[in-house]
């Protein structure tokens, strides 16, 4: 009976210890945090450029390639429907 009470008390103590939050302001953010904040500022600027093109030339190339592949797939799909309809 005594062993069960000790186990219960230990369980309550562990729950209390693991449920506490860390004190604020004890850790300083690293350099990656500051780099991330700079990137967020770049993407947050109101310059009438869509967010998917704010990454530069690489984003423009990927967007254009995606549109081209989508258009080609749509064209091939319409061609297949046309051939099936006229069989």
C-alpha atoms as an extended CHARMM CRD file, in Angstrom:
* protein
*
        87  EXT
         1         1  UNK       CA              0.0000000000        0.0000000000        0.0000000000  PROA      1               0.0000000000
         2         2  UNK       CA              2.8360000000        2.3690000000        0.8900000000  PROA      2               0.0000000000
         3         3  UNK       CA              4.5930000000        1.5920000000       -2.4160000000  PROA      3               0.0000000000
         4         4  UNK       CA              1.4470000000        2.5170000000       -4.3740000000  PROA      4               0.0000000000
         5         5  UNK       CA              1.2050000000        5.8770000000       -2.5660000000  PROA      5               0.0000000000
         6         6  UNK       CA              4.8470000000        6.6360000000       -3.2950000000  PROA      6               0.0000000000
         7         7  UNK       CA              4.3510000000        5.8060000000       -6.9620000000  PROA      7               0.0000000000
         8         8  UNK       CA              1.2800000000        8.0430000000       -7.1250000000  PROA      8               0.0000000000
         9         9  UNK       CA              3.1550000000       10.9040000000       -5.4620000000  PROA      9               0.0000000000
        10        10  UNK       CA              6.0860000000       10.4600000000       -7.8540000000  PROA      10              0.0000000000
        11        11  UNK       CA              3.6890000000       10.4890000000      -10.8220000000  PROA      11              0.0000000000
        12        12  UNK       CA              2.0990000000       13.7350000000       -9.6540000000  PROA      12              0.0000000000
        13        13  UNK       CA              5.5090000000       15.3090000000       -9.1780000000  PROA      13              0.0000000000
        14        14  UNK       CA              6.6290000000       14.3090000000      -12.6800000000  PROA      14              0.0000000000
        15        15  UNK       CA              3.4440000000       15.6510000000      -14.2480000000  PROA      15              0.0000000000
        16        16  UNK       CA              3.9510000000       18.9680000000      -12.4850000000  PROA      16              0.0000000000
        17        17  UNK       CA              7.5790000000       19.1670000000      -13.5710000000  PROA      17              0.0000000000
        18        18  UNK       CA              6.9280000000       18.3320000000      -17.2250000000  PROA      18              0.0000000000
        19        19  UNK       CA              3.9420000000       20.6250000000      -17.5040000000  PROA      19              0.0000000000
        20        20  UNK       CA              5.8480000000       23.7530000000      -16.4760000000  PROA      20              0.0000000000
        21        21  UNK       CA              6.9020000000       26.1190000000      -19.2200000000  PROA      21              0.0000000000
        22        22  UNK       CA             10.4160000000       27.4280000000      -19.5700000000  PROA      22              0.0000000000
        23        23  UNK       CA             11.0030000000       30.9420000000      -18.3020000000  PROA      23              0.0000000000
        24        24  UNK       CA             10.8600000000       33.5880000000      -21.0170000000  PROA      24              0.0000000000
        25        25  UNK       CA             13.9810000000       35.3580000000      -22.1730000000  PROA      25              0.0000000000
        26        26  UNK       CA             16.4730000000       32.7140000000      -21.1550000000  PROA      26              0.0000000000
        27        27  UNK       CA             17.5090000000       31.7550000000      -24.6910000000  PROA      27              0.0000000000
        28        28  UNK       CA             18.8870000000       34.0770000000      -27.3460000000  PROA      28              0.0000000000
        29        29  UNK       CA             17.8580000000       33.3550000000      -30.9510000000  PROA      29              0.0000000000
        30        30  UNK       CA             20.5670000000       32.0450000000      -33.2160000000  PROA      30              0.0000000000
        31        31  UNK       CA             21.8000000000       33.4440000000      -36.5370000000  PROA      31              0.0000000000
        32        32  UNK       CA             19.3480000000       31.3340000000      -38.5190000000  PROA      32              0.0000000000
        33        33  UNK       CA             16.4840000000       33.0760000000      -36.7250000000  PROA      33              0.0000000000
        34        34  UNK       CA             17.7030000000       36.4920000000      -37.8520000000  PROA      34              0.0000000000
        35        35  UNK       CA             18.1670000000       35.2450000000      -41.4210000000  PROA      35              0.0000000000
        36        36  UNK       CA             14.6040000000       33.8940000000      -41.3810000000  PROA      36              0.0000000000
        37        37  UNK       CA             13.2710000000       37.2460000000      -40.1500000000  PROA      37              0.0000000000
        38        38  UNK       CA             15.0510000000       39.0440000000      -43.0070000000  PROA      38              0.0000000000
        39        39  UNK       CA             13.5060000000       36.6270000000      -45.5140000000  PROA      39              0.0000000000
        40        40  UNK       CA             10.0660000000       37.2160000000      -43.9950000000  PROA      40              0.0000000000
        41        41  UNK       CA             10.5470000000       40.9670000000      -44.3650000000  PROA      41              0.0000000000
        42        42  UNK       CA             11.4270000000       40.4950000000      -48.0440000000  PROA      42              0.0000000000
        43        43  UNK       CA              8.2730000000       38.4890000000      -48.6690000000  PROA      43              0.0000000000
        44        44  UNK       CA              6.1140000000       40.8810000000      -46.6220000000  PROA      44              0.0000000000
        45        45  UNK       CA              6.8510000000       43.9950000000      -48.7150000000  PROA      45              0.0000000000
        46        46  UNK       CA              3.8470000000       45.3590000000      -50.6430000000  PROA      46              0.0000000000
        47        47  UNK       CA              5.2630000000       45.7050000000      -54.1800000000  PROA      47              0.0000000000
        48        48  UNK       CA              2.4040000000       44.1770000000      -56.2300000000  PROA      48              0.0000000000
        49        49  UNK       CA              4.4700000000       41.0710000000      -57.0040000000  PROA      49              0.0000000000
        50        50  UNK       CA              2.8050000000       37.7370000000      -56.2160000000  PROA      50              0.0000000000
        51        51  UNK       CA              4.4530000000       35.8690000000      -53.3560000000  PROA      51              0.0000000000
        52        52  UNK       CA              5.2230000000       32.8970000000      -55.6040000000  PROA      52              0.0000000000
        53        53  UNK       CA              7.4360000000       35.1500000000      -57.7730000000  PROA      53              0.0000000000
        54        54  UNK       CA              9.2600000000       37.0570000000      -55.0110000000  PROA      54              0.0000000000
        55        55  UNK       CA             12.0880000000       34.5200000000      -54.8900000000  PROA      55              0.0000000000
        56        56  UNK       CA             13.7310000000       35.8850000000      -58.0200000000  PROA      56              0.0000000000
        57        57  UNK       CA             14.5870000000       34.4150000000      -61.4130000000  PROA      57              0.0000000000
        58        58  UNK       CA             14.4050000000       30.8120000000      -60.2130000000  PROA      58              0.0000000000
        59        59  UNK       CA             10.8000000000       31.2700000000      -59.1280000000  PROA      59              0.0000000000
        60        60  UNK       CA              9.9000000000       32.8320000000      -62.4820000000  PROA      60              0.0000000000
        61        61  UNK       CA             11.4440000000       29.9120000000      -64.3640000000  PROA      61              0.0000000000
        62        62  UNK       CA              9.6530000000       27.3280000000      -62.1920000000  PROA      62              0.0000000000
        63        63  UNK       CA              6.3250000000       29.1590000000      -62.5550000000  PROA      63              0.0000000000
        64        64  UNK       CA              6.6730000000       29.4040000000      -66.3420000000  PROA      64              0.0000000000
        65        65  UNK       CA              7.6570000000       25.7400000000      -66.5850000000  PROA      65              0.0000000000
        66        66  UNK       CA              4.6470000000       24.7500000000      -64.4590000000  PROA      66              0.0000000000
        67        67  UNK       CA              2.2620000000       26.7690000000      -66.6530000000  PROA      67              0.0000000000
        68        68  UNK       CA              3.8010000000       25.2650000000      -69.8140000000  PROA      68              0.0000000000
        69        69  UNK       CA              3.5050000000       21.6750000000      -68.5700000000  PROA      69              0.0000000000
        70        70  UNK       CA             -0.0690000000       22.2950000000      -67.4070000000  PROA      70              0.0000000000
        71        71  UNK       CA             -1.0460000000       23.7850000000      -70.7710000000  PROA      71              0.0000000000
        72        72  UNK       CA              0.5690000000       20.8740000000      -72.6270000000  PROA      72              0.0000000000
        73        73  UNK       CA             -1.2670000000       18.3660000000      -70.4280000000  PROA      73              0.0000000000
        74        74  UNK       CA             -4.5660000000       20.1490000000      -71.0100000000  PROA      74              0.0000000000
        75        75  UNK       CA             -3.9650000000       20.1890000000      -74.7690000000  PROA      75              0.0000000000
        76        76  UNK       CA             -3.1420000000       16.4800000000      -74.8260000000  PROA      76              0.0000000000
        77        77  UNK       CA             -6.2310000000       15.7390000000      -72.7440000000  PROA      77              0.0000000000
        78        78  UNK       CA             -8.4750000000       17.6960000000      -75.1170000000  PROA      78              0.0000000000
        79        79  UNK       CA             -6.8960000000       15.9070000000      -78.0720000000  PROA      79              0.0000000000
        80        80  UNK       CA             -7.6580000000       12.5460000000      -76.4800000000  PROA      80              0.0000000000
        81        81  UNK       CA            -11.2800000000       13.5460000000      -75.8660000000  PROA      81              0.0000000000
        82        82  UNK       CA            -11.5840000000       14.7030000000      -79.4720000000  PROA      82              0.0000000000
        83        83  UNK       CA            -10.1920000000       11.4180000000      -80.8360000000  PROA      83              0.0000000000
        84        84  UNK       CA            -12.4690000000        9.3570000000      -78.5740000000  PROA      84              0.0000000000
        85        85  UNK       CA            -15.5190000000       11.3680000000      -79.5840000000  PROA      85              0.0000000000
        86        86  UNK       CA            -14.8510000000       10.8830000000      -83.3180000000  PROA      86              0.0000000000
        87        87  UNK       CA            -14.1420000000        7.1470000000      -83.2780000000  PROA      87              0.0000000000
